[in-house]
Amino acid sequence: MRQSEKLPDNFYNQIKLRLHKRIGRELRLARRVLDLGCGSCDLVTYLASAYCQEVTGVDISAGSFPAKKRTPQRVRFRCLQRDATRLDFAADQSVDAVVTVWALHEMAKPRAILEEARRVLRPGGEILVVDFPRDSLAQRLWNEDYRQPDEVKRLLQDAGFEDVRVRLIEHGQVIWARGYQSPAPTV
């Protein structure tokens, strides 16, 4: 019996807050964060509330965006309906961190999106990819086309990210991948 067969079907809902907290700790030093494939902007609002970060969520569909654009602490955030292959609202090197959660497997042009993320990421900035791996509980529940960790690593490296590290967390049910934009050249 596989590990995924022992987990409850609501496993991902059970770990959602824990993942948000882990992402927040990972990206806590970033002032400007971009969430690609943000869905209902749950992570966007969490990061803006918990860390007072300037967070922009981007999703191809705006159907579940929140009506309010301020946290209870009055921190503003944005949720934009955009194609992530063209982040024309963001200048080169204008973002400290990029995150994508449960979305990489949905992206029709993942390399183009990752290259665009790299364009807007400041030198030394971090990208964090959290997704479902192949042969996970998600595969059993939703049967979508998920990637192996080494495929995610290769995608990030091919898009130009450096020091890419990928591992499985949460009983092997979640890919946690990090990469960095090249640091600014020293003079």
PyMOL commands that set and color helices and strands:
alter all, ss='L'
color gray80, all
select helices_A, chain A and resi 3-6+11-26+42-51+104-106+110-120+137-142+149-158
alter helices_A, ss='H'
color red, helices_A
select strands_A, chain A and resi 32-36+54-59+78-81+95-101+121-131+162-169+174-180
alter strands_A, ss='S'
color yellow, strands_A
deselect
rebuild
show_as cartoon
